[in-house]
């Protein structure tokens, strides 16, 4: 059988010697993250005594990991109709020659359920060539995911009268090891209120909705000051709330606060909390004058 060496470039070198073949994994222990795009390099080496011809490589990617179509460098796409089972072809290799190529892989939302279930992540590579084939499973590796929690709403219950302005503070924390590039914040509120904030960036204007986006610009101001929302970092949002209705029009004004993040057109996590402003009755000057009876 022809000698073949397949190297999937990850991190630490883990050589495995098989009969007539050499398999070397350089396993990356860190860096697999839900909603992260990663470049994966693979090296094929002919270590046998005759050339390799009709070379094809089929990858079986783990749960939630998909090949990004059109991203191969150094090879040709053969069948990428299933992004979890892509296959590629390569030019012939002479004895002692090698082929290095790279692809991009996306970890999508589906990986979260597998992480929560304790499923192992590994790649299996099936290399076929004229006269033989070989399979090269990788060692397991970790995939991390963020998980956002609204740790506090200060306060979820506020009281104010018409024309008064109050503040509400919302604290959001990443409670898992995965890092996050961005997330959206939305407060859908009653027409009895007007709500604004200077935190985050504008994420579109919709009546009765405060919509903000948090990304690298904001994450670089907290925690380790890198471009990501990392484990145990906290974002604080201060809302300014104007009460614009009277108590006889609306007694309680509800806000539905929504935190969301995802990738590939999917939502990986949605968190919703509610808060209330109790609109208190307030005697207006006009009302007071109407109560005053003329003396003559």
C-alpha positions in Angstrom: 0.0 0.0 0.0 1.3 3.5 -0.8 2.6 5.5 2.1 0.6 8.6 2.9 0.9 11.2 5.5 -2.0 13.5 6.3 -1.4 16.5 8.5 -4.3 18.5 9.9 -2.8 21.7 11.3 -4.2 22.5 14.7 -1.9 23.1 17.7 0.2 20.5 19.5 1.9 17.7 17.5 0.4 14.3 18.1 2.1 11.9 15.6 0.6 8.4 15.1 2.5 5.7 13.2 0.4 3.3 11.1 1.5 0.4 8.9 2.9 2.0 5.8 1.5 5.4 6.7 2.4 8.3 8.9 -0.4 10.4 10.4 0.4 13.7 12.2 -2.2 15.9 13.9 -1.2 19.3 15.3 -4.3 19.7 17.5 -5.6 23.1 18.5 -6.9 22.9 22.1 -8.4 26.4 22.0 -10.0 28.6 19.4 -13.1 26.5 18.5 -16.0 28.8 19.3 -19.7 29.0 18.4 -20.2 31.6 15.7 -16.5 31.8 14.9 -15.0 31.4 11.5 -11.7 29.5 11.5 -9.1 28.7 8.8 -8.1 25.0 8.9 -4.9 23.9 7.1 -4.3 20.3 5.9 -1.2 18.7 4.5 -1.0 15.6 2.4 2.4 13.9 2.0 3.3 10.9 -0.2 5.7 8.9 2.0 5.5 5.8 -0.1 7.5 4.4 -3.0 5.2 5.4 -5.9 3.2 8.5 -6.9 -0.3 9.3 -5.6 -2.9 9.7 -8.3 -6.6 10.5 -8.3 -6.4 12.0 -4.9 -9.6 12.9 -3.1 -10.2 13.9 0.6 -13.6 13.6 2.3 -14.1 15.3 5.6 -16.7 14.3 8.2 -17.1 17.4 10.3 -18.5 17.3 13.9 -21.8 18.6 15.1 -22.5 22.2 14.1 -19.3 22.6 12.1 -19.7 23.4 8.4 -17.4 24.0 5.5 -17.8 27.5 4.0 -18.3 27.0 0.2 -15.7 28.6 -2.1 -13.0 29.0 0.6 -10.6 26.2 -0.3 -7.1 27.3 -1.2 -4.7 24.8 -2.8 -7.3 22.3 -3.9 -10.6 21.9 -5.7 -14.2 21.4 -4.4 -15.5 18.0 -5.4 -18.9 17.8 -3.6 -19.9 20.4 -1.1 -23.7 19.9 -1.3 -23.6 18.9 2.4 -21.3 21.4 4.2 -20.8 18.9 7.0 -19.4 16.3 4.6 -17.4 18.2 2.0 -15.0 16.5 -0.3 -12.1 17.8 -2.3 -9.7 16.7 -5.1 -6.0 17.4 -5.6 -3.3 17.1 -8.3 -1.1 14.0 -8.3 1.8 13.8 -5.9 5.2 12.3 -6.7 7.1 10.3 -4.1 8.1 12.6 -1.2 6.0 15.5 -2.4 3.4 17.2 -0.3 0.2 19.3 -0.7 -0.8 21.9 1.7 -4.3 23.4 1.4 -6.6 25.4 3.7 -10.4 25.7 4.1 -12.6 27.8 6.3 -15.0 26.3 8.8 -18.0 27.9 10.5 -19.2 26.7 13.9 -22.9 27.4 13.9 -25.7 27.4 16.5 -26.4 23.7 16.3 -23.1 23.0 18.1 -24.6 24.4 21.4 -26.9 21.5 22.0 -24.0 19.1 21.4 -21.8 21.0 23.8 -24.6 20.9 26.4 -25.0 17.2 25.9 -21.3 16.6 26.4 -20.7 15.3 22.9 -17.1 14.9 21.7 -15.9 17.0 18.8 -13.5 15.5 16.2 -12.8 15.5 12.5 -12.6 12.4 10.4 -10.6 12.6 7.1 -11.0 9.9 4.5 -8.2 10.0 1.9 -8.6 8.0 -1.3 -6.2 7.6 -4.2 -5.6 5.2 -7.1 -5.1 1.8 -5.4 -6.0 2.6 -1.8 -7.6 4.7 0.9 -7.0 5.6 4.5 -9.0 7.2 7.3 -7.5 9.7 9.8 -9.7 10.6 12.8 -8.5 13.5 14.9 -8.3 13.5 18.7 -11.3 15.2 20.4 -11.2 19.0 20.8 -13.3 21.5 22.8 -15.8 23.9 21.3 -16.8 26.7 23.5 -20.0 28.8 23.5 -21.0 32.1 25.0 -24.1 32.3 27.2 -25.6 35.7 28.1 -27.5 36.3 31.3 -29.3 39.4 32.4 -27.9 39.4 35.9 -29.8 42.5 37.1 -32.4 45.1 36.2 -32.2 48.0 38.6 -35.0 48.2 39.2 -37.5 45.9 37.4 -40.3 48.0 39.1 -40.2 51.8 39.0 -42.7 54.5 39.8 -43.1 58.0 38.4 -45.6 60.5 37.3 -46.3 62.3 34.0 -43.4 64.5 32.8 -40.9 62.8 35.2 -37.7 61.2 34.1 -36.2 58.1 35.7 -33.3 55.7 35.0 -33.2 52.0 34.7 -29.9 50.1 34.8 -29.6 46.7 33.0 -26.6 44.4 33.5 -25.6 41.7 31.0 -22.9 39.1 31.7 -21.3 36.4 29.6 -21.4 33.3 31.8 -19.6 30.7 29.6 -16.1 30.4 28.2 -17.0 31.1 24.6 -16.4 34.6 23.3 -18.9 36.7 21.4 -18.3 39.2 18.6 -21.6 41.1 18.9 -25.1 40.9 20.4 -28.3 43.0 20.0 -30.4 44.6 22.7 -34.0 45.6 22.4 -36.5 47.2 24.7 -40.1 47.1 23.4 -42.0 49.6 25.6 -45.4 51.1 26.1 -46.6 54.2 24.3 -46.9 55.8 27.8 -43.0 56.0 27.9 -40.1 57.4 25.9 -36.9 55.4 26.4 -33.3 56.3 25.3 -29.8 55.2 26.0 -26.3 56.3 25.1 -24.9 52.8 25.5 -24.3 50.7 22.4 -24.8 51.7 18.7 -28.0 52.4 16.9 -29.5 49.2 15.5 -32.4 50.6 13.5 -35.4 52.7 14.3 -38.7 51.2 15.0 -41.6 53.0 16.9 -41.8 52.0 20.6 -38.6 50.0 20.4 -35.1 50.9 21.6 -32.7 48.9 19.5 -28.9 48.8 20.2 -26.0 46.8 18.9 -22.9 45.9 21.0 -19.7 44.9 19.3 -15.9 45.3 19.4 -16.1 49.1 19.9 -17.9 48.5 23.2 -16.1 45.3 24.3 -12.8 47.1 24.0 -13.9 49.4 26.9 -14.5 46.6 29.4 -12.7 43.6 30.9 -9.5 42.6 29.0 -10.3 45.3 26.4 -10.1 42.9 23.4 -12.6 42.9 20.6 -14.8 40.2 22.1 -17.4 39.8 24.9 -15.5 37.3 26.9 -16.3 35.0 29.9 -17.4 36.9 33.0 -17.3 40.3 31.3 -20.3 42.6 31.9 -22.1 45.2 29.8 -24.1 47.9 31.7 -26.9 49.7 29.9 -28.5 52.8 31.5 -31.9 53.7 30.1 -33.4 57.2 30.5 -37.2 56.8 30.8 -39.6 59.7 30.2 -43.1 59.3 31.4 -45.4 60.9 28.9 -48.9 59.7 29.9 -51.1 60.3 32.9 -52.1 57.7 35.3 -55.7 57.7 34.1 -54.5 56.8 30.6 -52.0 54.1 31.6 -51.4 52.8 35.1 -48.6 50.4 34.3 -46.2 50.7 31.4 -44.5 47.4 30.4 -41.1 47.0 28.9 -40.0 43.7 27.3 -36.2 43.5 27.2 -34.7 41.2 24.7 -31.0 40.1 24.3 -30.1 38.1 21.1 -27.0 36.8 19.3 -26.4 34.3 16.5 -24.8 33.7 13.2 -25.6 32.4 9.7 -29.1 33.9 9.9 -29.9 31.9 13.0 -30.5 33.0 16.6 -28.2 31.0 19.0 -29.7 32.5 22.1 -32.6 34.8 23.0 -33.1 36.1 26.6 -36.2 38.0 27.5 -37.0 39.9 30.8 -39.8 42.3 31.7 -39.8 45.5 33.6 -42.6 47.9 34.7 -43.1 51.6 35.3 -46.0 52.3 37.6 -47.4 55.6 36.5 -48.6 57.5 39.6 -51.5 59.9 39.7 -50.3 63.5 39.7 -52.4 66.6 40.3 -51.8 69.1 37.5 -52.1 72.8 37.9 -55.1 72.9 35.6 -56.8 70.3 37.6 -56.2 72.3 40.8 -57.6 75.5 39.3 -60.8 73.7 38.3 -61.2 72.7 42.0 -61.0 76.3 43.2 -64.5 77.9 43.6 -65.0 81.6 42.8 -65.5 83.8 45.9 -68.1 86.0 44.2 
